[in-house]
Amino acid sequence: MPRFVATRPDTGLLSLPWEIPLEDWPEDQLVALPRGISRHVVRFVRVSGSVYAIKEVMEHLAMHEYRLLRDLERLDSPSVEPVGVITDRLDKSGEPLDSILVTRHLQFSLPYRALFSSTLRPDTVNRLIDALVALIVRLHLLGFFWGDCSLSNTLFRRDAGAFAAYLVDAETGELHQDISDGQRAHDLYTAEINLFGELSDLQEGGLLDEDIDPLETVQSITARYEALWKELTAPEEFHTDEMHRLDSRIRRLNELGFDVAEIDIITDWDGSQVRIQPKVVDAGHHSRRLLRLTGLDVEENQARRLLNDLDSFAAATDQQNEDEEIVAHQWLSEVFEPVVRVVPRDMKRKLEPAEVFHEVLEHRWFLSEEAGHEVDTMQAARSYVNDVLRAKPDEKLTLPPPPPGESE
């Protein structure tokens, strides 16, 4: 009998055919989902209505990655959720099999190759790289050394026209109190090497716009990373009569999606010069504010867009001085929820509700530009569903009906 190591065990996992090598599992045990490139065998299974990614790997690597993903989860990092490790596997002839790492499938997420069905355009490439760079910075702020940064080791979710990136493979990672400059440089070098290979592969397959130069593109990674890292961590000096610059710095950090835990303020001997260095915490300023106000748990850019619409609603209804939570509740029931309800049941797997709302706002702007006047939000929502959403592919997993006797 295999040994299960898990903090939140799903007893349904016990019934899976662990005595069979993962690459030989029967199709009726698997769920068809797009998979990224991996050096190990990876499959998706459905158990009791939940979908899990299972990876076959040597025991010490499986345990290392499982514990590391648990640490990252406690730090609220953008990474997949660890479920457990299955060890002591034997095949039907009694020969040992590699262990299995189990993680929960991240809904609405896609490997980078599944984000396009035709030629990958320059703006999409830039958004992917920006998302990857932001992920690397966030992990480095936590003291995490990745060791194998790549698009293949990352999952992407749509985030109000951009992408949010999640770490999906932590096999080579290490978690430290602080990350060294050498470790940061190594991660960037690895990212450049891996990304060049991935983009060249896309180019070879005719899936990369001819205007995109893989080498020139990857050479921009370090510059993008250093610009974001500097904004988040670099000290700044100014005169005591320029304290507004402190507020400006905090605002810039918030716009990037990061909160400031505390700020070190050092004055010179006569008190005329001030040196500040922000202590940045994990990203999520806007998403946490929206969650507090509405209960909506969405990506950072989506939250920023929804909060902008909430602020516009407050201004349009002359409620700027009203309690923020009261206005948010009214906006949720009168604006957000009616728009989401316009989406028919058979289209709800195409995009998650926050992304639908974002796209409706974009569609409303285009319709208003065409009409020369402001178009009603509900009119825009119905037009969007019929003219845009209907043609989109499903991005949430579509599960087959469960076997008789198994509940969802």
N, C-alpha and C positions, 0 to 999 in steps of 0.2 A: 504494500500500500504506500503510495507517495506521501511525503511529508509536506504539510501546508504551513507556511509562515505568513500570517496576515494580521493586520490590526482591525480590519473591517471585513471579516470573512463572509463570502456568499456561498452558502451550502450547495447551491446549484453547481458550483464549479467541481464538486466531488464527482459528479456523474460523467464528466468529460473523459475521452479515451486517452488518458495520460500514458498508457503503455504503447502508444503508436507514435513514431517520430512525427513532428509537427508538419513536415512537408508532405506526409502521406495521409493526413487527416481527410476523411470523406467530406465531399462538398456539402452534404446536408448538415454538417456540424458547423459550417462557416457562414459568415456574412460577407457579401461582396461589397467591399469599400476600396476606394483608391488608396494605394500604399506608396509610400516613398521608397527611395533606394536605401537598402540596408545590407550590411555584411552578414546579418543573421536572418533566419527564417522568421517572418512575422505574419500572423494571421489575426482575423477578427472573429469573435464568437458572440452569440447572444445567449445569455443565461438569465432566466426569470425576468425578461423584459429589459435587462441592461446589456449594453454592448461593451466588450472588453477587447483590448489589444493584448495579444500574448506573443512573447518573443522567446525563442529557444536559444539558450546561451549557457556557458559554463557556470557552475554554481557560485564560485567566488565573484564573478562579474555580476551575476544576477543579484546577489546579496548586497554587493557594493552599490549598485544602481538603485536598488529598492530603498536602502537606508538613506542614500543621498537625496532621492526624490522626496522621501518623508521629511528630511531636514528642509528642503526647499519649500515644501508645502507649508511647514510651520512658519517660514519666513514670508509667506504669501507671495511667492515668486510666480512668474508666468510660466508654468510647467505643467505637464500632465500629472494626473492624480495616481499615486501608487496604490495597488490593491494587495499584492502579496507575491510570494515566490513559492513554486512547487519544486521540491527537491526529491532525491532518492527514487527517481523514476527508473523502472526496468521494463524492457520490451517483453514480448510474449515468450522469448527464449531465455529470459533472465539476464540479458545483457544490459548494462547501464546506459541510460539516455541523459542528455544534458538537461539542466534545470529550465524552468519556465518563469519569466518575469511577467506579471499581470498588471496592466494599468487600465484605467477607465478611459473609454473613448471620449474625446473632446467633441461634443456636438457642434455642428456647423463648421468644423475645422477641415482643412484640406492640405495635403502636401503640395509643394509649390508647382509640381507638374500638372496637377489637376485644376489649377486656377485659370487655365486657358485652354481653348479648344482649337485655336488657330494661332497665327503668328503673335508672339509676345511683343507688345509695343514698348517703346522707351519709357513712357510714363508708368507703365505697370512694373517694369524692371526697377525703376527708381523707387517706387513705393515698397516693393519687396525688400530692396536693400535697406531703405530707411527703417523698415520694421525690424529687420535682422540686426541693424546697428543699435537701435533702441533696446532690443532684447539683450544684446551683449553688454551694453552700458548698465542696464538694470541688474543683470547678474553680477557684474563686477562690483557694483555698489554694495551688494550683499556679501562680497568676498568669495564669489564663486569663480573658479578657474575651469573653463569648459574643456579645453584641450582638443576639441574637434568641432569648431564652429563651421556650420554649413547650412545651406538651404535644405539639404536632405535630412538633417537632424532637427528640423523645425517644422511646426505646423502653423498655418496661417488662418485667421478668421477675418472676415470683412469687418471693417470698423469705420462706418460713415465715409465711404469712398477711399479710405486708406486700408491698411492691413495691420492687425495685431498679431505678433509672433509669440509662439510658445515653444519652450524647449521640450523635445520629445525623446531625446537620447542623451542620457547623462553618464554613459558607461565610462568615459574617460575623465569625468569631472572630479574636482576636489573643492571642498568648502573650507575656507580659511577665515581667521578673524579679520584680516585685511589682505587684499590682493596686491602683489608687488607690481612695479612698472614692467619688470621682465615678463611676468605672467600675462599682463595685459597685452604687451607687444607680441607675445607668442600666439595668443588667441587671435589677434588681428592678422598676423602673418598666415596662420592656418586658415582663417576665413577667406583671405585673398586667394590662396592656393586652391581651396575647395571650390570657391565660387567661380573661379576661372574655368575649372574643369566642368562644372555644372552648366555654365553658360555656353561653353564651347560645344558641349554635348547637344544642347538645345539648338545651337547654330547649325550643327551637322545634320540635325533632323528637320531643318527648315522651320523651326518654331521660334526663331529670334528675328526681330526686325533687322533688315540689312543695314540700317543706320547705326545699330548697336555694335560697338567694338568691345568684346569681352575683356580684353586687357585694360583698355581705358576705363571701363566701368568698374572693375575690381580695384583699380588704383585709387578710386575715389573713396573707398571704404574707410581708410585710416583718417582722411581729412574729415569725413562726416562724423566719425567716432570722436576724434579729438575736439571738434567744435562743440559737440554735445557734452562730452566729459568736462571740458573747460567751463562751460556755462553752469554745470551742476556743482563743480567742486573748487574752481579757482578762487583764491582770495581777491578782494577788491579794495582799493584805497581811495578815500576822498576826504574833502574838508568837512568840518563839523557843520558848516552852513549848507551842506549838500545832502542832508539826511534823506531827502526824497529819493535819492538813488538806492537806498536800502529797500524802500517800498517797491521801486521799479524792478530791482533784482528778484524780489519775491514774486512779483507779478509775472516776470518772464519765466521763472521756474514753474509756476502754476500753469502757464500757457503750454508749457512742454509736457504737462501732466504729472509733475512731481510736487510733493509737499516738502516743507521745510520743518524739520523736527526742532532745531534750535540754531542760533547764530552766535558764533564767537565774535565778539566785538572788542578790539584792542585799540586804545588811544595812545598817541605818543606822549612824551614827557610833559608838554605844555597843553595837551588836550585839543590841539588844533586839527590834527589829522586822525582819521578813523580807518581802521583796517577790519574788514569783515570777511568771514568765511562761513557760508551756510552749511549746516549738517543736513544733507538731503536724505529723505526716507523714500520708501518705495513709491512708484508712480501710482496715480489713481485719484488725484485731487477731485476731478469732476465726477468720476464714477461714484466715489464715496458720498459726495454731496447729493447727487441724484438719488442714490440708494436711501440716504437718510430722509429725503423729502418725499419720495414717491414709492419706495420699495422696489424700484426697477434696478436690476443688477445687469449692467451692460458694459460694453467696452468704453475706453476712455474718450475716443473721438465721438462715438455715438452719444455719450453722456454730455459732452460739450455742446453738440448740436441740439440735443433735446433741452438742455438748460437755456440755450439761446432762445429757443422757441417759447419756453416757459417765461423768460424775461420779456419777450415781445408780447405774450399774452397778458402779462401783468400790466404792461404799458398800455395796451389796447383797451383794457378794461378798467384803466385808471386805478390800479391796485398796488402801485409801487410802494406805498407806505403800509400796506396790509401785512399781516403776519405771513411769512414766506411759506410756511407749511400749509396754511389755509389755501393760499393761491395755488400751490402745487397740487393739492387734492382736487381743486376745481379744474385745473388744466388737465389733470390725468383723466377725470371723468367726462369732461366736455370736449377735449381735443384728442389726446393720445388714444384712448380706448375706442372711441368711435371710428377712428382711422383704421386701427388694427382689425376691428370687426368687419370692415368692408372686404377683407381678404376671405374668399370662400374656403371652406374646409379642405378641399382638394388641392389648394395652393399653399397651405400653411407650412409645408416642408421646404418651400423654395428659399425663403430667407427668414431670419429670426425677426420678431416684431420691431425691435429698435432700428434694424437696418431698413425694414419696410418703411417705417416712419421717416427716416432720413431721406430715402429715395422719393417718397411722396413730396417732401418739402422741395427737393431738387426739381421734381416734375412740375410742381406748382409754379416755381420760378420760371421755367421754360414756357409754360402755358400762359402766364401773365405777360411775359415778354412778347409772345406772339399776339395776344389779344390787346395789348396796350393798356390793360387795367388789371387790378388785383383779382385773381381767380380764387374762389372759395376753396378752402382746404378739402372739404368732403367731395366737391366736384373733381378736384385734382386727384383725390384718392381713387375714385371710381375710374377715372381715365387711366390712371397708372396701372390699376389691376388689369384692365381690359387690353391696354395697348403695350404695356411693358412687362409686367410680372408674369403674365400668362406664358410668355415665350421663354422665360428663364428656366434652367434646370433646377431640380431639387438639390439643395445643399445640406439638408438634414437627412440623416440616415432613414431610409424607408425599409422598415422591417417586414418580413413575411409574417402572415398570421401564425400565432404560436400553435404548437401541436395540441391536439385534444387533451383537455385536462390540465394544461399549463396556463396559468393566469398571467395577464400583463402586469 
